[in-house]
Amino acid sequence: MKRNTILFSLILLLASCSSSHYLKQAQFDPAITAAVKKIRKNPNKQQEVDRLKYAYHKANKLNNDRIEFLAESGELDVWNEIHQQYSSLYKRQELLKTLPDDVLSEIGYEEKNYAREITQSKQNAAEYYYVKGKDLLEQNDKYKAREAYNSLTTVKRFYSDYKDVATLIDEAIYKGTNHILFRMVNQTEAALPERFEEELLKISLKDLNQQWIDYDTKQDANINYDYYIQLSLKQIAVSPEDTRSNSFTEEKEIEDGFKYQLDARGNVAKDTLGNDIKIPIYKIITCTVRETIQYKEALLSGTVDYINTRDGQLIKTHPVSAKMVFDHHSYEAFGDVNALQAETYKLIGIEPLTYPADPLMVLDAASILKENTKQVIYDNRDWLKN
């Protein structure tokens, strides 16, 4: 059953790739390709030759009719399509040239030289898109510059070194791009630690660049920025050093010697081998552990503000914060450490640490704030394309 299903599927697949199938869909070039493959294997396959003849003349007529229509339209933007139509005629002709002469004669094949038409339509198309791109650039509009980029890159597809198209593409990219400067403003009354702003401005935004968006963290005097992304720092808070202790006790029952088992007469009892019978004696040992908890935190909070540089208007804002926590636990043992569980025993000997200074904690919090800010910018990246 499975074999029959596979065979049936294969038949369907082959049928869907046949010249007959493509002709029914009026897909003439795929029909030509399918027929050529079969005729190469069997030039005497008359049915395929007939299909090829029909598809060949139909496809050529469609191309030539379209070329005639476009040429008579008088429109300036037709040359790209005319070039495509001539290219299709040429590629079809090159494919059919591989067939035997008698087949070519039977299908009415006529070889034509399309070189002049292809070259002329290519030149006309390139010039049209070049002029269009230059005209769009001269409008000094960001969205027109993006249209200009599309036109000029089309030119480059025709000729990689056409006139000054490379320079114009660079100009279109610059004019069409939203240039964004990231900056930090301290709106708190607190003095910032040394290197604080330097640390925040180490934020790496270049990996967020995409088409029409370019970020800077250092101002370039040669760039007219469209937006500022401003990290407005509104709060710096460092908590007092908080030291607390608590204790807990663990215990364990261990063997502590033995005593002899006595019989009914008060004598030491014997086992079957004549050995004295001993009874283990147990006792409870304990150990008290004092846990000292040292806690301190630094909190930074503010907003990521999007500012239009043309009018200074705040157009979008997003809250952002970061917390740096110092949380250290140390342990002392009082009593018999053999009473401790293995996990607890490993903790004994961890000593208290010196609390980090406020400026250091604020700097560490700044590193976290930097990454949180980058995430906000990433989440809003598509909005900046407009």
C-alpha positions in Angstrom: 0.0 0.0 0.0 2.8 2.4 1.0 4.7 1.6 -2.2 1.6 2.3 -4.4 1.1 5.6 -2.6 4.7 6.7 -3.3 4.3 5.6 -7.0 1.1 7.6 -7.3 2.7 10.7 -5.8 5.6 10.4 -8.2 3.3 10.2 -11.2 1.5 13.3 -10.0 4.8 15.1 -9.5 5.9 14.2 -13.0 2.6 15.2 -14.5 2.7 18.6 -12.8 6.1 19.3 -14.4 5.1 18.3 -17.9 4.9 20.7 -20.9 1.2 19.8 -21.2 0.5 20.9 -17.6 2.3 24.2 -18.1 0.5 24.9 -21.4 -2.9 24.4 -19.7 -1.8 27.1 -17.2 -0.6 29.4 -20.1 2.9 29.2 -18.6 4.8 29.1 -21.9 8.4 29.4 -20.8 8.1 26.5 -18.3 6.4 24.5 -21.0 9.3 25.2 -23.4 11.8 24.2 -20.8 10.0 20.9 -20.0 9.6 20.1 -23.7 13.2 20.8 -24.5 14.4 18.4 -21.8 12.2 15.6 -23.3 13.2 16.3 -26.9 16.9 16.2 -26.0 16.3 12.7 -24.7 14.1 11.7 -27.6 14.1 14.1 -30.7 11.4 12.0 -32.3 8.8 12.6 -29.7 6.4 14.4 -32.0 3.9 15.4 -29.3 6.6 17.3 -27.4 7.7 19.0 -30.6 4.2 20.1 -31.3 3.8 21.5 -27.8 7.2 23.3 -28.1 6.2 24.9 -31.4 3.0 26.2 -29.9 4.6 27.5 -26.7 7.5 29.0 -28.6 5.4 31.2 -30.9 3.0 32.1 -28.1 5.7 33.2 -25.8 7.5 35.2 -28.5 4.2 36.9 -29.5 3.5 37.9 -25.9 7.0 39.5 -25.6 6.8 41.3 -28.9 3.3 42.6 -28.4 4.3 43.9 -25.0 7.4 45.6 -26.4 5.3 47.3 -29.1 2.7 48.5 -26.5 5.4 49.9 -24.2 7.3 51.6 -27.0 4.1 53.3 -28.3 3.1 54.4 -24.8 5.5 57.3 -24.8 6.2 56.8 -21.1 9.7 57.3 -19.8 9.6 54.5 -17.2 9.1 51.6 -19.7 12.7 50.8 -20.5 13.4 48.5 -17.7 10.4 46.3 -18.7 11.4 46.5 -22.4 14.9 45.3 -21.4 13.3 42.4 -19.5 11.2 41.5 -22.5 14.1 41.5 -24.9 16.2 39.5 -22.4 13.4 36.9 -22.3 13.4 36.6 -26.1 17.2 36.2 -26.1 17.3 33.6 -23.3 14.5 31.5 -24.9 16.4 31.6 -28.2 19.6 30.5 -26.5 17.8 27.5 -25.0 16.3 26.4 -28.2 19.6 26.6 -30.1 20.7 23.4 -28.2 18.1 21.3 -30.1 18.8 19.4 -33.4 18.4 21.4 -36.6 15.5 19.3 -37.9 13.5 20.1 -34.7 14.3 23.8 -35.0 13.1 23.8 -38.6 9.9 22.0 -37.7 9.0 24.5 -35.0 9.7 27.5 -37.2 12.7 28.7 -35.2 14.2 31.9 -36.5 17.4 33.2 -34.9 17.5 37.0 -34.3 20.2 39.3 -33.1 18.8 41.0 -30.0 22.1 42.6 -28.9 21.3 46.1 -30.1 17.8 46.1 -28.5 19.1 44.7 -25.3 22.0 47.2 -25.1 19.8 50.2 -26.0 17.0 49.3 -23.6 19.5 48.7 -20.9 21.2 52.1 -21.5 17.8 53.9 -21.6 16.6 52.2 -18.4 19.8 53.1 -16.6 19.6 56.7 -17.7 15.9 57.0 -16.7 16.6 55.7 -13.2 19.7 57.9 -12.9 17.9 61.1 -13.8 14.9 60.1 -11.6 17.3 59.4 -8.7 19.1 62.8 -9.1 15.8 64.7 -9.3 14.5 63.0 -6.1 17.7 63.8 -4.3 17.4 67.5 -5.2 14.1 67.7 -3.3 16.0 67.4 0.0 13.3 65.2 1.5 14.2 62.2 3.6 11.5 59.9 2.0 12.4 61.1 -1.5 16.0 60.3 -0.8 15.0 56.7 0.0 13.1 56.6 -3.3 16.2 58.0 -4.9 18.3 55.2 -3.4 16.0 52.6 -4.9 16.3 54.2 -8.3 20.1 54.6 -8.1 20.7 51.0 -7.0 18.6 49.9 -10.0 21.1 51.8 -12.2 23.9 49.9 -10.5 22.3 46.6 -11.4 22.6 47.7 -15.0 26.0 49.2 -14.8 28.2 49.1 -11.7 30.2 52.2 -12.6 27.5 54.3 -14.3 28.6 58.0 -14.2 28.7 59.2 -10.6 26.0 56.7 -9.4 28.2 55.4 -6.5 28.5 59.0 -5.1 24.8 59.6 -5.5 23.9 56.4 -3.7 26.1 57.5 -0.7 24.3 60.8 -0.7 20.9 59.1 -0.8 21.9 56.9 2.1 23.0 59.9 4.1 19.9 62.0 3.3 17.5 59.1 3.7 18.8 58.0 7.1 17.6 59.0 10.5 20.7 60.1 12.4 20.3 59.6 16.1 22.6 60.8 18.9 22.5 59.1 22.3 23.3 61.3 25.2 22.9 61.3 29.0 21.5 64.1 31.2 21.8 64.1 35.0 18.5 65.5 36.3 19.3 64.5 39.9 20.8 66.8 42.5 23.5 64.2 43.3 27.1 64.5 42.1 27.9 61.6 39.7 30.9 59.4 40.5 34.0 59.8 38.4 33.7 57.9 35.1 29.9 57.5 35.5 29.0 59.2 32.2 31.9 57.6 30.5 30.6 54.2 31.5 27.1 54.9 30.3 28.3 56.3 26.9 30.2 53.1 26.3 26.8 51.7 25.3 27.3 49.9 22.0 24.5 50.9 19.6 26.2 50.3 16.2 25.0 46.7 16.2 21.5 48.2 16.2 22.1 50.1 13.0 19.9 49.1 10.1 18.8 50.6 6.8 17.8 54.2 7.4 18.8 54.2 11.1 22.2 55.2 12.3 23.2 55.7 16.0 26.0 57.7 17.5 27.2 57.9 21.1 29.7 60.7 20.3 28.5 63.8 18.5 29.8 64.3 15.0 29.9 67.9 14.0 29.4 67.0 10.3 26.1 65.3 11.0 22.7 67.0 11.4 20.9 64.7 13.8 17.2 64.0 13.5 16.6 62.7 17.0 18.3 62.6 20.3 17.8 59.5 22.5 18.3 61.0 25.9 18.9 59.0 29.0 17.4 61.3 31.6 18.8 60.2 35.0 16.2 61.2 37.7 17.2 59.2 40.8 20.4 57.9 42.4 19.7 56.1 45.7 22.1 54.0 47.8 20.7 52.2 50.8 22.5 52.2 54.2 24.6 49.2 55.1 22.3 46.6 56.7 23.8 43.9 58.8 21.6 41.3 60.3 22.2 37.9 62.0 20.2 34.8 62.7 21.1 31.5 64.2 20.0 27.9 63.7 21.0 24.7 65.3 21.5 21.3 63.7 21.9 18.0 65.6 22.9 14.5 64.9 22.8 11.2 66.8 26.2 9.5 66.9 27.6 6.3 68.5 29.4 6.9 71.8 30.9 3.6 73.0 29.1 0.5 74.0 28.0 -1.7 76.9 27.8 -5.4 77.4 24.5 -7.2 77.3 23.9 -9.3 80.4 22.0 -12.5 80.7 19.4 -13.4 83.4 22.2 -14.3 85.9 23.9 -10.9 85.4 26.7 -12.4 83.4 27.9 -11.1 80.0 25.8 -12.7 77.3 27.5 -14.6 74.5 26.5 -15.0 70.8 26.5 -18.3 69.1 30.2 -18.1 68.4 31.0 -17.4 72.0 31.7 -13.7 71.6 30.6 -11.1 74.1 27.5 -9.3 72.9 28.0 -5.5 72.8 25.2 -2.9 72.7 26.1 0.5 71.1 25.6 3.6 73.2 24.3 6.8 71.3 24.3 10.4 72.1 23.0 13.6 70.5 25.6 16.2 69.4 24.6 19.8 68.3 26.1 22.7 66.6 24.7 26.3 66.4 25.4 28.3 63.2 25.3 32.0 63.2 24.5 33.5 59.8 25.5 37.1 59.2 23.7 38.8 56.3 25.2 42.0 54.8 22.9 43.9 52.4 23.3 47.1 50.4 21.8 48.3 47.2 22.2 51.1 44.6 19.2 52.1 42.5 19.3 54.2 39.4 16.1 55.2 37.6 15.1 57.6 34.9 13.6 57.7 31.4 14.7 57.1 27.8 13.4 60.2 26.0 13.1 60.5 22.2 13.5 64.1 21.2 12.9 65.6 17.7 15.9 67.9 17.1 14.0 70.1 14.6 11.7 71.5 17.3 13.0 70.0 20.5 9.7 68.3 21.1 9.6 65.2 23.4 7.8 62.6 21.2 8.3 59.4 23.2 9.5 58.4 26.7 10.1 55.1 28.3 11.0 54.4 32.0 14.2 52.6 32.7 15.9 51.5 36.0 18.7 49.4 37.3 19.6 47.9 40.7 23.0 46.8 41.9 22.7 44.5 45.0 25.4 43.6 47.5 24.1 40.6 49.4 26.7 38.6 51.3 26.2 35.8 53.8 28.9 34.6 56.2 28.8 31.7 58.7 30.3 30.9 62.1 29.9 27.5 64.0 29.6 27.1 67.8 29.6 23.5 69.0 30.5 20.2 67.4 30.7 20.8 63.6 30.2 17.0 63.1 26.5 17.6 63.8 26.2 19.7 60.6 24.8 18.5 57.4 27.3 18.3 54.5 25.8 21.4 52.8 25.9 23.5 56.0 29.4 22.4 56.8 30.6 23.8 53.4 29.4 27.2 54.5 31.4 27.4 57.7 34.4 29.7 57.3 32.8 32.1 54.8 33.8 35.4 56.3 32.2 38.8 56.3 33.3 41.2 53.5 33.9 44.9 53.5 30.9 46.8 52.2 31.5 48.3 48.7 31.8 52.1 48.6 28.8 54.0 47.3 30.5 55.3 44.1 31.6 51.8 43.2 28.0 50.4 43.6 26.7 53.3 41.5 29.2 52.6 38.8 28.2 48.9 38.8 24.5 49.9 38.6 25.4 52.1 35.6 26.7 49.1 33.8 23.3 47.4 34.3 21.4 50.6 33.4 23.4 50.7 30.1 22.2 47.3 29.1 18.6 48.0 30.1 18.7 51.2 28.1 20.0 49.4 25.1 17.1 47.0 25.4 14.6 49.9 25.4 16.2 51.3 22.2 16.2 47.9 20.6 12.5 47.4 21.4 11.7 50.8 19.8 14.0 50.5 16.8 11.4 50.1 14.1 9.6 53.3 15.3 12.7 55.3 14.3 12.5 54.4 10.7 9.8 56.9 10.0 
